[in-house]
Amino acid sequence: MPNAYQTEVWKAQLPDQWRASEIDGQAHVQMRKSEGVGALEIIATDDAPSAWRQEGEMYHGQLYGRTGTWTSHEFDRFGRWWTLLCGDVTLYVFYRCAARESESERSDIESIVYSLLPVA
């Protein structure tokens, strides 16, 4: 059964065994799966969409924005990012893990990001 997590700005459904912790209040939240391989971070800012990076591809979940990936085989690192509009707030979402583990939590990460909604 998914767990709901909510800040003053956004909310998400976390799969079983995922927990969220605040890094810098509700403006910076990190999510991890117990015994997992990576971390998902969400940073809320008042950046205007015109400040967004224009690389990557369009993303349309319940929120919309841009998404992309990067891999460093030299350092065995993988990352995926999203820049999403959530009401009047920009959410910068980052997932990082070892490159060899890049598919391990993919479905969980995609379901968390897809579940993001503004708080009414």
C-alpha positions in Angstrom: 0.0 0.0 0.0 1.5 3.4 -1.0 2.4 6.0 1.6 1.3 9.6 1.1 3.9 12.3 1.7 3.0 15.9 1.6 4.7 19.3 1.9 3.0 22.7 1.9 3.5 22.8 -1.9 3.4 19.3 -3.3 2.3 15.8 -2.5 3.3 12.3 -3.7 2.5 8.6 -3.2 5.6 6.6 -2.1 5.7 2.9 -2.8 6.1 0.5 0.1 9.5 0.6 1.8 10.1 4.2 0.6 10.6 7.0 3.2 11.0 10.7 2.8 13.2 13.0 5.0 13.5 16.8 4.9 17.0 18.0 4.1 16.3 21.7 4.2 12.8 22.0 5.5 10.1 21.2 3.0 12.1 23.0 0.3 14.4 20.0 -0.1 13.2 16.5 0.5 15.1 13.2 -0.1 13.4 9.9 -0.6 15.0 6.4 -0.3 13.9 2.9 -0.3 15.0 0.9 2.7 17.8 -1.4 1.4 17.6 0.6 -1.9 20.3 1.6 -4.4 19.6 5.3 -5.0 18.0 8.5 -3.8 15.3 10.7 -5.2 15.5 14.4 -4.3 12.9 17.1 -4.8 13.8 20.8 -4.5 11.0 23.4 -4.6 11.8 26.9 -5.8 10.1 30.0 -7.2 12.1 29.8 -10.4 10.1 30.9 -13.5 9.7 28.3 -16.3 11.9 30.6 -18.5 14.8 29.8 -16.2 14.5 26.0 -16.9 17.1 24.1 -18.7 16.0 23.6 -22.3 17.7 20.2 -22.9 16.1 16.9 -22.4 12.6 16.0 -23.6 9.1 17.1 -22.7 7.5 15.3 -19.7 3.8 14.9 -19.2 2.7 13.2 -16.0 0.2 14.8 -13.7 2.6 17.7 -13.7 4.5 18.8 -16.9 8.0 19.9 -17.7 11.2 18.5 -19.0 13.2 15.3 -18.2 16.6 13.8 -19.1 19.3 11.3 -18.0 23.0 11.2 -17.7 25.5 8.4 -17.2 29.1 8.3 -16.1 30.5 4.9 -16.7 33.9 6.1 -15.5 32.5 6.9 -12.1 29.7 4.3 -12.2 27.0 7.0 -11.8 23.5 7.3 -13.3 21.1 10.2 -12.9 17.7 11.2 -14.2 16.2 14.7 -13.7 12.9 16.4 -14.1 12.0 20.1 -14.0 8.3 20.3 -13.3 5.7 23.1 -12.9 3.7 22.6 -9.7 1.2 25.4 -9.4 3.4 28.6 -9.1 6.4 26.5 -8.0 9.2 24.8 -9.9 10.2 21.4 -8.7 13.7 20.1 -9.5 13.6 16.4 -9.2 16.8 14.3 -9.2 17.4 10.6 -9.0 21.0 9.2 -8.6 22.4 5.7 -8.2 25.2 3.5 -9.5 25.1 3.1 -13.3 25.0 -0.6 -13.0 21.8 -0.2 -10.8 20.0 2.3 -13.1 17.0 0.0 -13.8 16.6 -1.4 -10.2 14.2 1.2 -8.9 13.0 2.6 -12.2 9.4 1.7 -11.9 9.2 3.0 -8.3 10.9 6.3 -9.3 8.5 6.7 -12.3 5.5 6.1 -10.1 6.6 8.6 -7.5 7.3 11.3 -10.1 4.0 10.6 -11.9 2.1 10.9 -8.6 3.4 14.4 -7.8 0.5 16.9 -7.5 0.2 20.4 -6.1 -1.4 20.7 -2.7 -4.8 22.3 -3.1 
